[in-house]
Amino acid sequence: MTTEPALEDARGLKCPLPVLRMEKRLAALPAGAELVVLATDPIAKVDIPLYCIQQGHACVSSSVDGSLRFEITKRGAGAAA
């Protein structure tokens, strides 16, 4: 059984709000959980992947219908940041 990833809709929000909302949402998720973040702020294209690299989360980004889409997998509890 697979579970749907959590969704954080940050479309229409300007920097730094998409990253802050993503960070808060990730903190509430268990290790290995998936989070999809939608954003329209072009700065998010840089900020969100950079945050994920710094924190050790996997991040795949794409563009869908004028929105940025980030598929994030929260790092495991034993993974180094």
N, CA, C and O atoms as CSV, one atom per row, in Angstrom:
chain,resi,resn,atom,element,x,y,z
A,1,MET,N,N,0.850,-1.182,0.000
A,1,MET,CA,C,0.000,0.000,0.000
A,1,MET,C,C,0.896,1.247,0.000
A,1,MET,O,O,1.779,1.377,0.848
A,2,THR,N,N,0.672,2.145,-0.934
A,2,THR,CA,C,1.434,3.391,-0.981
A,2,THR,C,C,0.562,4.533,-0.480
A,2,THR,O,O,-0.658,4.520,-0.646
A,3,THR,N,N,1.192,5.503,0.124
A,3,THR,CA,C,0.460,6.666,0.598
A,3,THR,C,C,0.754,7.840,-0.310
A,3,THR,O,O,1.840,7.943,-0.881
A,4,GLU,N,N,-0.197,8.705,-0.438
A,4,GLU,CA,C,-0.025,9.912,-1.239
A,4,GLU,C,C,0.959,10.843,-0.534
A,4,GLU,O,O,0.949,10.945,0.693
A,5,PRO,N,N,1.805,11.519,-1.305
A,5,PRO,CA,C,2.707,12.485,-0.664
A,5,PRO,C,C,1.920,13.664,-0.098
A,5,PRO,O,O,0.851,14.009,-0.602
A,6,ALA,N,N,2.453,14.267,0.938
A,6,ALA,CA,C,1.856,15.479,1.492
A,6,ALA,C,C,2.008,16.584,0.449
A,6,ALA,O,O,2.921,16.537,-0.375
A,7,LEU,N,N,1.127,17.569,0.482
A,7,LEU,CA,C,1.157,18.663,-0.490
A,7,LEU,C,C,1.219,19.999,0.232
A,7,LEU,O,O,0.436,20.261,1.145
A,8,GLU,N,N,2.153,20.837,-0.185
A,8,GLU,CA,C,2.242,22.216,0.314
A,8,GLU,C,C,2.081,23.134,-0.887
A,8,GLU,O,O,2.953,23.193,-1.753
A,9,ASP,N,N,0.974,23.842,-0.938
A,9,ASP,CA,C,0.690,24.752,-2.054
A,9,ASP,C,C,1.159,26.153,-1.679
A,9,ASP,O,O,0.490,26.861,-0.926
A,10,ALA,N,N,2.314,26.544,-2.211
A,10,ALA,CA,C,2.884,27.859,-1.913
A,10,ALA,C,C,2.786,28.776,-3.134
A,10,ALA,O,O,3.513,29.765,-3.229
A,11,ARG,N,N,1.894,28.451,-4.059
A,11,ARG,CA,C,1.721,29.291,-5.242
A,11,ARG,C,C,1.209,30.665,-4.827
A,11,ARG,O,O,0.319,30.787,-3.985
A,12,GLY,N,N,1.786,31.689,-5.431
A,12,GLY,CA,C,1.393,33.058,-5.126
A,12,GLY,C,C,2.169,33.681,-3.978
A,12,GLY,O,O,2.050,34.881,-3.732
A,13,LEU,N,N,2.954,32.890,-3.280
A,13,LEU,CA,C,3.744,33.410,-2.162
A,13,LEU,C,C,5.134,33.799,-2.650
A,13,LEU,O,O,5.701,33.142,-3.523
A,14,LYS,N,N,5.671,34.857,-2.090
A,14,LYS,CA,C,7.001,35.343,-2.452
A,14,LYS,C,C,8.038,34.877,-1.437
A,14,LYS,O,O,7.713,34.552,-0.295
A,15,CYS,N,N,9.292,34.852,-1.878
A,15,CYS,CA,C,10.436,34.497,-1.051
A,15,CYS,C,C,10.422,35.347,0.228
A,15,CYS,O,O,10.216,36.558,0.153
A,16,PRO,N,N,10.630,34.754,1.357
A,16,PRO,CA,C,11.070,33.395,1.666
A,16,PRO,C,C,9.931,32.451,2.054
A,16,PRO,O,O,10.196,31.347,2.529
A,17,LEU,N,N,8.681,32.851,1.867
A,17,LEU,CA,C,7.554,32.060,2.370
A,17,LEU,C,C,7.476,30.630,1.823
A,17,LEU,O,O,7.179,29.725,2.603
A,18,PRO,N,N,7.723,30.368,0.533
A,18,PRO,CA,C,7.662,28.969,0.090
A,18,PRO,C,C,8.638,28.063,0.854
A,18,PRO,O,O,8.282,26.945,1.226
A,19,VAL,N,N,9.853,28.536,1.084
A,19,VAL,CA,C,10.847,27.731,1.812
A,19,VAL,C,C,10.443,27.580,3.277
A,19,VAL,O,O,10.571,26.496,3.846
A,20,LEU,N,N,9.967,28.636,3.879
A,20,LEU,CA,C,9.567,28.560,5.288
A,20,LEU,C,C,8.399,27.604,5.487
A,20,LEU,O,O,8.379,26.832,6.446
A,21,ARG,N,N,7.430,27.655,4.584
A,21,ARG,CA,C,6.282,26.734,4.696
A,21,ARG,C,C,6.712,25.299,4.457
A,21,ARG,O,O,6.237,24.386,5.133
A,22,MET,N,N,7.626,25.088,3.484
A,22,MET,CA,C,8.148,23.751,3.228
A,22,MET,C,C,8.898,23.224,4.450
A,22,MET,O,O,8.717,22.072,4.845
A,23,GLU,N,N,9.738,24.070,5.045
A,23,GLU,CA,C,10.521,23.680,6.209
A,23,GLU,C,C,9.609,23.264,7.365
A,23,GLU,O,O,9.851,22.244,8.011
A,24,LYS,N,N,8.586,24.032,7.621
A,24,LYS,CA,C,7.642,23.726,8.704
A,24,LYS,C,C,6.911,22.407,8.428
A,24,LYS,O,O,6.729,21.586,9.327
A,25,ARG,N,N,6.506,22.222,7.196
A,25,ARG,CA,C,5.786,20.999,6.829
A,25,ARG,C,C,6.692,19.777,6.942
A,25,ARG,O,O,6.271,18.736,7.448
A,26,LEU,N,N,7.945,19.901,6.469
A,26,LEU,CA,C,8.883,18.783,6.566
A,26,LEU,C,C,9.160,18.405,8.016
A,26,LEU,O,O,9.307,17.223,8.329
A,27,ALA,N,N,9.232,19.384,8.894
A,27,ALA,CA,C,9.505,19.119,10.307
A,27,ALA,C,C,8.428,18.232,10.933
A,27,ALA,O,O,8.701,17.484,11.872
A,28,ALA,N,N,7.212,18.319,10.410
A,28,ALA,CA,C,6.102,17.548,10.966
A,28,ALA,C,C,5.991,16.148,10.353
A,28,ALA,O,O,5.187,15.337,10.813
A,29,LEU,N,N,6.788,15.858,9.324
A,29,LEU,CA,C,6.711,14.572,8.635
A,29,LEU,C,C,7.789,13.619,9.154
A,29,LEU,O,O,8.853,14.057,9.591
A,30,PRO,N,N,7.511,12.319,9.103
A,30,PRO,CA,C,8.527,11.346,9.523
A,30,PRO,C,C,9.614,11.186,8.462
A,30,PRO,O,O,9.416,11.545,7.302
A,31,ALA,N,N,10.740,10.655,8.859
A,31,ALA,CA,C,11.835,10.385,7.923
A,31,ALA,C,C,11.333,9.487,6.797
A,31,ALA,O,O,10.582,8.539,7.029
A,32,GLY,N,N,11.755,9.796,5.590
A,32,GLY,CA,C,11.358,9.014,4.420
A,32,GLY,C,C,10.047,9.453,3.787
A,32,GLY,O,O,9.683,8.964,2.718
A,33,ALA,N,N,9.336,10.368,4.435
A,33,ALA,CA,C,8.055,10.845,3.900
A,33,ALA,C,C,8.292,11.709,2.661
A,33,ALA,O,O,9.364,12.287,2.482
A,34,GLU,N,N,7.284,11.780,1.826
A,34,GLU,CA,C,7.359,12.581,0.611
A,34,GLU,C,C,6.481,13.810,0.734
A,34,GLU,O,O,5.377,13.757,1.275
A,35,LEU,N,N,6.994,14.911,0.225
A,35,LEU,CA,C,6.272,16.180,0.223
A,35,LEU,C,C,6.365,16.785,-1.169
A,35,LEU,O,O,7.450,16.866,-1.745
A,36,VAL,N,N,5.241,17.204,-1.704
A,36,VAL,CA,C,5.215,17.924,-2.982
A,36,VAL,C,C,4.950,19.388,-2.662
A,36,VAL,O,O,3.980,19.715,-1.978
A,37,VAL,N,N,5.808,20.260,-3.155
A,37,VAL,CA,C,5.657,21.700,-2.959
A,37,VAL,C,C,5.391,22.325,-4.318
A,37,VAL,O,O,6.127,22.087,-5.275
A,38,LEU,N,N,4.331,23.129,-4.399
A,38,LEU,CA,C,4.012,23.888,-5.603
A,38,LEU,C,C,4.327,25.349,-5.325
A,38,LEU,O,O,3.967,25.872,-4.271
A,39,ALA,N,N,4.995,26.009,-6.257
A,39,ALA,CA,C,5.366,27.408,-6.066
A,39,ALA,C,C,5.354,28.127,-7.409
A,39,ALA,O,O,5.524,27.508,-8.460
A,40,THR,N,N,5.150,29.440,-7.361
A,40,THR,CA,C,5.206,30.255,-8.573
A,40,THR,C,C,6.327,31.284,-8.515
A,40,THR,O,O,6.667,31.877,-9.539
A,41,ASP,N,N,6.902,31.507,-7.351
A,41,ASP,CA,C,7.995,32.467,-7.215
A,41,ASP,C,C,9.242,31.895,-7.891
A,41,ASP,O,O,9.702,30.819,-7.510
A,42,PRO,N,N,9.805,32.600,-8.894
A,42,PRO,CA,C,10.968,32.060,-9.598
A,42,PRO,C,C,12.180,31.817,-8.698
A,42,PRO,O,O,13.024,30.981,-9.023
A,43,ILE,N,N,12.281,32.516,-7.594
A,43,ILE,CA,C,13.401,32.324,-6.668
A,43,ILE,C,C,13.322,30.941,-6.006
A,43,ILE,O,O,14.345,30.394,-5.594
A,44,ALA,N,N,12.120,30.377,-5.904
A,44,ALA,CA,C,11.958,29.051,-5.310
A,44,ALA,C,C,12.727,27.999,-6.105
A,44,ALA,O,O,13.131,26.977,-5.549
A,45,LYS,N,N,12.930,28.236,-7.389
A,45,LYS,CA,C,13.668,27.290,-8.237
A,45,LYS,C,C,15.099,27.099,-7.730
A,45,LYS,O,O,15.699,26.043,-7.931
A,46,VAL,N,N,15.635,28.118,-7.076
A,46,VAL,CA,C,16.977,28.049,-6.490
A,46,VAL,C,C,16.895,27.696,-5.009
A,46,VAL,O,O,17.614,26.815,-4.536
A,47,ASP,N,N,16.018,28.384,-4.277
A,47,ASP,CA,C,15.970,28.262,-2.813
A,47,ASP,C,C,15.583,26.869,-2.320
A,47,ASP,O,O,16.217,26.340,-1.408
A,48,ILE,N,N,14.555,26.272,-2.910
A,48,ILE,CA,C,14.070,24.984,-2.400
A,48,ILE,C,C,15.095,23.867,-2.632
A,48,ILE,O,O,15.404,23.138,-1.689
A,49,PRO,N,N,15.638,23.702,-3.850
A,49,PRO,CA,C,16.672,22.663,-4.001
A,49,PRO,C,C,17.901,22.912,-3.122
A,49,PRO,O,O,18.480,21.963,-2.593
A,50,LEU,N,N,18.302,24.168,-2.962
A,50,LEU,CA,C,19.450,24.484,-2.113
A,50,LEU,C,C,19.182,24.083,-0.662
A,50,LEU,O,O,20.039,23.484,-0.014
A,51,TYR,N,N,17.998,24.413,-0.157
A,51,TYR,CA,C,17.628,24.020,1.208
A,51,TYR,C,C,17.695,22.496,1.344
A,51,TYR,O,O,18.220,21.976,2.329
A,52,CYS,N,N,17.161,21.788,0.350
A,52,CYS,CA,C,17.148,20.325,0.413
A,52,CYS,C,C,18.564,19.752,0.424
A,52,CYS,O,O,18.846,18.815,1.171
A,53,ILE,N,N,19.447,20.303,-0.389
A,53,ILE,CA,C,20.848,19.854,-0.396
A,53,ILE,C,C,21.473,20.073,0.974
A,53,ILE,O,O,22.143,19.188,1.508
A,54,GLN,N,N,21.254,21.252,1.539
A,54,GLN,CA,C,21.846,21.583,2.836
A,54,GLN,C,C,21.333,20.676,3.947
A,54,GLN,O,O,22.069,20.375,4.887
A,55,GLN,N,N,20.085,20.239,3.850
A,55,GLN,CA,C,19.476,19.426,4.907
A,55,GLN,C,C,19.539,17.928,4.618
A,55,GLN,O,O,19.171,17.119,5.469
A,56,GLY,N,N,20.003,17.550,3.427
A,56,GLY,CA,C,20.137,16.133,3.087
A,56,GLY,C,C,18.885,15.486,2.541
A,56,GLY,O,O,18.805,14.258,2.497
A,57,HIS,N,N,17.906,16.266,2.126
A,57,HIS,CA,C,16.678,15.726,1.543
A,57,HIS,C,C,16.859,15.548,0.038
A,57,HIS,O,O,17.586,16.311,-0.597
A,58,ALA,N,N,16.206,14.553,-0.524
A,58,ALA,CA,C,16.202,14.380,-1.974
A,58,ALA,C,C,15.159,15.329,-2.562
A,58,ALA,O,O,14.087,15.514,-1.985
A,59,CYS,N,N,15.475,15.931,-3.710
A,59,CYS,CA,C,14.557,16.883,-4.329
A,59,CYS,C,C,14.623,16.742,-5.847
A,59,CYS,O,O,15.699,16.781,-6.443
A,60,VAL,N,N,13.454,16.578,-6.456
A,60,VAL,CA,C,13.339,16.549,-7.910
A,60,VAL,C,C,12.390,17.677,-8.291
A,60,VAL,O,O,11.268,17.750,-7.789
A,61,SER,N,N,12.844,18.557,-9.180
A,61,SER,CA,C,12.006,19.695,-9.555
A,61,SER,C,C,11.559,19.584,-11.000
A,61,SER,O,O,12.239,18.991,-11.837
A,62,SER,N,N,10.399,20.169,-11.275
A,62,SER,CA,C,9.864,20.231,-12.625
A,62,SER,C,C,8.945,21.438,-12.715
A,62,SER,O,O,8.647,22.090,-11.714
A,63,SER,N,N,8.507,21.718,-13.918
A,63,SER,CA,C,7.582,22.828,-14.140
A,63,SER,C,C,6.312,22.260,-14.748
A,63,SER,O,O,6.358,21.527,-15.735
A,64,VAL,N,N,5.162,22.609,-14.144
A,64,VAL,CA,C,3.878,22.087,-14.594
A,64,VAL,C,C,2.876,23.234,-14.677
A,64,VAL,O,O,2.586,23.877,-13.668
A,65,ASP,N,N,2.353,23.491,-15.853
A,65,ASP,CA,C,1.314,24.513,-16.038
A,65,ASP,C,C,1.682,25.858,-15.417
A,65,ASP,O,O,0.841,26.490,-14.778
A,66,GLY,N,N,2.923,26.304,-15.595
A,66,GLY,CA,C,3.349,27.598,-15.089
A,66,GLY,C,C,3.730,27.614,-13.620
A,66,GLY,O,O,4.117,28.656,-13.090
A,67,SER,N,N,3.625,26.468,-12.957
A,67,SER,CA,C,4.023,26.370,-11.549
A,67,SER,C,C,5.267,25.504,-11.443
A,67,SER,O,O,5.486,24.603,-12.253
A,68,LEU,N,N,6.066,25.787,-10.444
A,68,LEU,CA,C,7.207,24.933,-10.128
A,68,LEU,C,C,6.708,23.830,-9.211
A,68,LEU,O,O,5.906,24.071,-8.309
A,69,ARG,N,N,7.188,22.622,-9.448
A,69,ARG,CA,C,6.794,21.463,-8.636
A,69,ARG,C,C,8.064,20.822,-8.093
A,69,ARG,O,O,8.984,20.507,-8.847
A,70,PHE,N,N,8.103,20.636,-6.787
A,70,PHE,CA,C,9.247,20.031,-6.122
A,70,PHE,C,C,8.774,18.780,-5.397
A,70,PHE,O,O,7.891,18.848,-4.542
A,71,GLU,N,N,9.362,17.639,-5.739
A,71,GLU,CA,C,9.049,16.383,-5.080
A,71,GLU,C,C,10.208,16.087,-4.129
A,71,GLU,O,O,11.321,15.785,-4.559
A,72,ILE,N,N,9.929,16.178,-2.844
A,72,ILE,CA,C,10.961,16.098,-1.804
A,72,ILE,C,C,10.748,14.839,-0.980
A,72,ILE,O,O,9.629,14.526,-0.573
A,73,THR,N,N,11.837,14.125,-0.740
A,73,THR,CA,C,11.812,12.980,0.163
A,73,THR,C,C,12.658,13.342,1.379
A,73,THR,O,O,13.854,13.609,1.261
A,74,LYS,N,N,12.027,13.346,2.535
A,74,LYS,CA,C,12.733,13.736,3.767
A,74,LYS,C,C,13.798,12.713,4.092
A,74,LYS,O,O,13.568,11.506,4.006
A,75,ARG,N,N,14.971,13.210,4.468
A,75,ARG,CA,C,16.083,12.302,4.756
A,75,ARG,C,C,15.734,11.390,5.928
A,75,ARG,O,O,14.923,11.722,6.793
A,76,GLY,N,N,16.382,10.229,5.918
A,76,GLY,CA,C,16.174,9.258,6.978
A,76,GLY,C,C,16.770,9.734,8.290
A,76,GLY,O,O,17.637,10.608,8.310
A,77,ALA,N,N,16.305,9.162,9.371
A,77,ALA,CA,C,16.745,9.569,10.713
A,77,ALA,C,C,18.244,9.364,10.903
A,77,ALA,O,O,18.877,10.121,11.638
A,78,GLY,N,N,18.825,8.353,10.253
A,78,GLY,CA,C,20.245,8.068,10.450
A,78,GLY,C,C,21.141,8.764,9.454
A,78,GLY,O,O,22.364,8.652,9.550
A,79,ALA,N,N,20.571,9.486,8.492
A,79,ALA,CA,C,21.369,10.142,7.447
A,79,ALA,C,C,22.029,11.405,7.989
A,79,ALA,O,O,21.447,12.129,8.797
A,80,ALA,N,N,23.214,11.650,7.545
A,80,ALA,CA,C,23.933,12.860,7.948
A,80,ALA,C,C,23.451,14.038,7.120
A,80,ALA,O,O,23.146,13.893,5.936
A,81,ALA,N,N,23.385,15.193,7.741
A,81,ALA,CA,C,22.924,16.389,7.028
A,81,ALA,C,C,24.031,16.978,6.206
A,81,ALA,O,O,23.831,17.991,5.535
